[in-house]
Amino acid sequence: MNEVMAQLTARTSTRAFTDEPISERDERAILEAACQAPTAGNQQLYSIIVARDPALKAALAHTCDDQPFIARAPLVLVFCIDVRRWWRGFGLVGADPRDPGVGDALLALEDVMCAAQNAVVAAGSLGIGSCYIGDILERREQQASLLGCPRYVVPAAMLVMGHPTPGQLARRKPRRFELEGVVFENRYQDLSDEDLRALLAQKEGHTADPDDGFEAWLAAFCRRKWNSGFSREMSASVARTLADFTYAANGTLEEPAATAGAAPDAAGEGKAR
């Protein structure tokens, strides 16, 4: 296993940091790596906000489900869907751009996550730990206000970074599914009930035997994650966000997409990653 593969395998989320700051050189290297990520049509449909103001970091800690370690992190990066940049640019030259739609938002989200993961890998190579904060998707109006995001710019992923404490370095990495449960050839395979139980049981080292505590663990996990208040708010918040991309700026529905089944662009434009 080479160094990169070993690093990817060993990585865990870091939520406790030493007092050592991240140097300007390392921060720049992380941001440069993020901006070298694959991107749709070389558009880089994202912006990255570095949250430095302690008051802003404290506010983000509060709006992201009251997680105080966010405010203590030496480096906080918010990755935003940004289709506003190109939309405005097209308008500057009179290209008569259509209003951004849901497809643009989801394509930009792919760009966001490619850039964010590049930042994670770069940070790890420098001995810097990281943790994704999915709660940035909640409270979309507050997040946008805190970060000064206008329409078509959406906070979509947040990373906190710093040098991990010894306790963090010693943490056991949670188990991942075996490949056979998530990798399929040619077509998706819906697992049998028995195989699904066995797969899910792997997460906490259970067997699928009810006497092994699997059923109680899975029911509790459903209450804590899937059915939780923050999960419901996240879905509602994302729905409100996507509504911004569903309706044109004048409040009317977007025109239907181009004719279904149209031949793809022979030049492959918009496919660069």
C-alpha positions as CSV (number, residue, x, y, z in Angstrom):
1,M,0.0,0.0,0.0
2,N,1.5,3.3,-1.1
3,E,1.5,6.4,1.1
4,V,-1.6,8.0,-0.4
5,M,-3.6,4.8,-0.1
6,A,-2.5,4.3,3.5
7,Q,-3.4,7.9,4.4
8,L,-6.9,7.5,2.8
9,T,-7.5,4.3,4.7
10,A,-6.3,5.6,8.0
11,R,-8.1,9.0,8.0
12,T,-10.6,9.7,10.7
13,S,-12.6,12.9,11.5
14,T,-10.8,15.2,13.9
15,R,-12.8,17.2,16.4
16,A,-10.2,18.1,18.9
17,F,-7.2,20.2,18.0
18,T,-3.9,21.3,19.6
19,D,-3.1,25.0,20.0
20,E,-0.7,24.9,17.1
21,P,-1.9,27.2,14.3
22,I,-2.0,26.2,10.7
23,S,0.7,28.1,8.9
24,E,-0.1,30.5,6.0
25,R,2.0,28.2,3.8
26,D,0.0,25.1,4.7
27,E,-3.4,26.9,4.4
28,R,-2.4,28.2,0.9
29,A,-1.3,24.7,-0.1
30,I,-4.7,23.2,1.1
31,L,-6.7,25.9,-0.8
32,E,-4.5,25.4,-4.0
33,A,-5.1,21.7,-3.8
34,A,-8.9,22.2,-3.5
35,C,-8.9,24.4,-6.6
36,Q,-7.1,21.7,-8.6
37,A,-10.0,19.3,-8.1
38,P,-12.0,17.9,-11.0
39,T,-14.6,20.3,-12.2
40,A,-17.5,20.3,-14.7
41,G,-16.4,22.0,-17.9
42,N,-13.5,23.6,-16.0
43,Q,-16.1,26.0,-14.6
44,Q,-15.2,25.7,-10.9
45,L,-18.8,26.1,-9.8
46,Y,-17.9,26.9,-6.2
47,S,-16.5,29.6,-3.9
48,I,-14.6,28.9,-0.7
49,I,-15.1,31.2,2.3
50,V,-12.4,31.1,5.0
51,A,-14.1,31.9,8.3
52,R,-11.6,33.8,10.4
53,D,-13.7,36.1,12.6
54,P,-14.1,34.4,16.0
55,A,-17.7,35.8,16.2
56,L,-18.5,34.2,12.8
57,K,-17.0,30.9,13.9
58,A,-19.0,31.0,17.1
59,A,-22.2,31.7,15.1
60,L,-21.5,28.8,12.7
61,A,-20.9,26.6,15.7
62,H,-24.4,27.5,17.0
63,T,-26.2,27.3,13.6
64,C,-24.5,23.9,12.9
65,D,-26.3,22.1,15.7
66,D,-24.4,23.7,18.6
67,Q,-21.0,22.1,18.1
68,P,-18.4,24.2,20.0
69,F,-15.4,22.5,18.5
70,I,-16.2,24.4,15.3
71,A,-15.4,27.7,17.0
72,R,-12.2,26.3,18.3
73,A,-10.9,25.0,15.0
74,P,-7.8,26.8,13.7
75,L,-9.2,26.7,10.1
76,V,-12.8,26.8,9.0
77,L,-13.6,26.5,5.3
78,V,-17.1,26.8,3.9
79,F,-17.5,25.5,0.3
80,C,-20.4,27.1,-1.5
81,I,-22.3,26.2,-4.6
82,D,-21.6,29.2,-6.9
83,V,-23.4,29.4,-10.2
84,R,-23.8,33.1,-9.8
85,R,-20.3,33.9,-11.1
86,W,-20.9,32.5,-14.6
87,W,-24.5,33.6,-14.7
88,R,-23.4,37.2,-14.1
89,G,-20.5,36.9,-16.5
90,F,-22.7,35.7,-19.3
91,G,-25.0,38.7,-18.6
92,L,-22.0,41.1,-18.8
93,V,-21.4,40.2,-22.4
94,G,-25.1,40.2,-23.4
95,A,-25.3,36.4,-23.8
96,D,-28.9,36.4,-22.4
97,P,-28.3,33.5,-20.0
98,R,-31.3,31.6,-18.6
99,D,-31.8,31.6,-14.9
100,P,-29.9,28.9,-13.0
101,G,-31.9,25.7,-12.5
102,V,-31.8,22.7,-10.2
103,G,-29.4,20.8,-12.6
104,D,-26.9,23.6,-12.3
105,A,-27.2,23.5,-8.5
106,L,-26.5,19.7,-8.4
107,L,-23.7,19.9,-10.9
108,A,-22.1,22.6,-8.8
109,L,-22.6,20.4,-5.7
110,E,-20.4,17.8,-7.4
111,D,-17.7,20.4,-7.9
112,V,-18.0,21.5,-4.3
113,M,-17.5,18.0,-3.0
114,C,-14.6,17.3,-5.3
115,A,-12.8,20.5,-4.1
116,A,-13.6,19.8,-0.5
117,Q,-12.2,16.2,-0.6
118,N,-9.1,17.5,-2.3
119,A,-8.6,19.8,0.6
120,V,-9.1,16.9,3.1
121,V,-6.4,14.8,1.3
122,A,-4.0,17.8,1.1
123,A,-4.5,18.6,4.8
124,G,-3.9,15.0,5.8
125,S,-0.6,14.9,3.8
126,L,0.5,17.9,5.9
127,G,-0.4,16.2,9.2
128,I,-3.5,18.4,9.6
129,G,-6.8,16.7,10.6
130,S,-10.2,17.6,9.3
131,C,-13.9,17.1,9.9
132,Y,-16.9,17.6,7.5
133,I,-19.8,19.5,9.0
134,G,-22.9,18.5,7.2
135,D,-25.1,20.7,9.4
136,I,-24.1,23.7,7.2
137,L,-27.1,22.5,5.1
138,E,-29.5,23.4,7.9
139,R,-30.9,26.8,8.6
140,R,-30.1,27.9,5.0
141,E,-31.4,31.5,5.5
142,Q,-29.2,32.1,8.6
143,Q,-26.1,30.5,7.0
144,A,-26.5,32.6,3.9
145,S,-26.9,35.7,6.0
146,L,-23.9,35.0,8.2
147,L,-21.7,34.3,5.1
148,G,-23.1,37.1,2.9
149,C,-24.2,34.7,0.2
150,P,-26.6,36.2,-2.4
151,R,-29.0,34.1,-4.6
152,Y,-27.4,31.2,-6.4
153,V,-24.5,31.0,-3.9
154,V,-25.3,28.3,-1.3
155,P,-23.2,27.1,1.7
156,A,-23.1,23.4,0.9
157,A,-20.1,21.8,2.8
158,M,-18.0,22.9,5.7
159,L,-14.6,21.7,6.8
160,V,-12.9,22.4,10.1
161,M,-9.2,21.7,10.3
162,G,-6.3,21.7,12.7
163,H,-3.5,19.6,14.2
164,P,-5.1,16.6,16.0
165,T,-4.6,16.0,19.7
166,P,-3.0,12.7,20.8
167,G,-6.4,11.5,21.8
168,Q,-7.8,12.1,18.3
169,L,-4.8,10.3,16.7
170,A,-5.5,7.3,18.9
171,R,-9.2,7.1,17.9
172,R,-10.5,3.9,16.3
173,K,-11.8,4.5,12.8
174,P,-15.4,3.4,12.5
175,R,-16.0,0.4,10.3
176,R,-16.9,0.8,6.7
177,F,-19.1,-1.6,4.7
178,E,-17.4,-4.5,2.9
179,L,-17.0,-3.8,-0.8
180,E,-19.5,-6.5,-1.7
181,G,-22.3,-4.6,0.0
182,V,-21.7,-1.3,-1.9
183,V,-20.0,-2.2,-5.2
184,F,-22.0,-3.8,-8.0
185,E,-21.2,-4.8,-11.5
186,N,-23.2,-3.3,-14.3
187,R,-26.5,-3.0,-12.4
188,Y,-27.6,-2.0,-8.9
189,Q,-28.5,-5.0,-6.7
190,D,-31.2,-4.7,-4.0
191,L,-29.9,-7.0,-1.2
192,S,-32.1,-9.6,0.3
193,D,-33.5,-8.8,3.8
194,E,-31.0,-11.3,5.3
195,D,-28.0,-9.9,3.4
196,L,-29.1,-6.3,4.3
197,R,-29.3,-7.1,8.0
198,A,-25.8,-8.7,7.8
199,L,-24.4,-5.7,6.0
200,L,-25.8,-3.1,8.4
201,A,-24.7,-5.2,11.4
202,Q,-21.1,-4.8,10.3
203,K,-21.1,-1.1,11.3
204,E,-21.0,-1.7,15.0
205,G,-19.4,-5.2,15.0
206,H,-22.8,-6.9,15.5
207,T,-24.1,-10.0,14.0
208,A,-27.6,-9.9,12.6
209,D,-28.8,-12.1,15.4
210,P,-31.5,-10.2,17.4
211,D,-29.9,-11.5,20.6
212,D,-26.7,-9.6,19.7
213,G,-28.3,-6.3,20.1
214,F,-28.5,-5.5,16.4
215,E,-32.2,-4.6,16.3
216,A,-32.1,-2.3,19.3
217,W,-28.9,-0.6,17.9
218,L,-30.5,-0.1,14.5
219,A,-33.7,1.3,15.9
220,A,-31.8,3.7,18.2
221,F,-29.7,4.8,15.2
222,C,-32.8,5.5,13.2
223,R,-34.1,7.7,16.1
224,R,-30.8,9.5,16.5
225,K,-30.0,10.1,12.9
226,W,-32.7,9.4,10.3
227,N,-35.8,10.6,12.3
228,S,-34.0,13.3,14.3
229,G,-35.1,17.0,14.3
230,F,-31.9,18.1,12.7
231,S,-32.3,15.6,9.9
232,R,-35.9,16.8,9.2
233,E,-34.8,20.5,9.3
234,M,-31.9,19.7,6.9
235,S,-34.4,18.2,4.4
236,A,-36.7,21.2,4.7
237,S,-33.7,23.6,4.4
238,V,-32.4,22.0,1.3
239,A,-35.9,22.0,-0.2
240,R,-36.0,25.8,0.3
241,T,-32.6,26.1,-1.2
242,L,-33.6,24.1,-4.3
243,A,-36.7,26.2,-4.7
244,D,-34.4,29.1,-5.5
245,F,-33.2,27.2,-8.5
246,T,-36.7,25.9,-9.5
247,Y,-38.1,29.3,-10.2
248,A,-36.8,32.0,-12.5
249,A,-35.8,35.3,-11.0
250,N,-39.1,36.8,-12.0
251,G,-41.0,34.1,-10.0
252,T,-42.2,32.1,-13.0
253,L,-41.5,28.4,-13.6
254,E,-38.4,27.7,-15.6
255,E,-38.9,26.7,-19.2
256,P,-38.7,22.9,-19.9
257,A,-35.3,21.5,-20.6
258,A,-34.1,20.9,-24.1
259,T,-35.8,18.1,-26.1
260,A,-35.4,14.8,-24.3
261,G,-33.2,12.3,-25.9
262,A,-31.2,15.0,-27.8
263,A,-27.8,13.8,-29.0
264,P,-24.9,14.7,-26.7
265,D,-22.5,17.4,-27.8
266,A,-20.0,15.7,-30.0
267,A,-17.3,17.9,-28.7
268,G,-18.0,16.7,-25.1
269,E,-18.2,20.2,-23.8
270,G,-19.1,20.5,-20.1
271,K,-17.7,17.1,-19.3
272,A,-14.3,18.0,-18.0
273,R,-13.4,16.6,-14.6
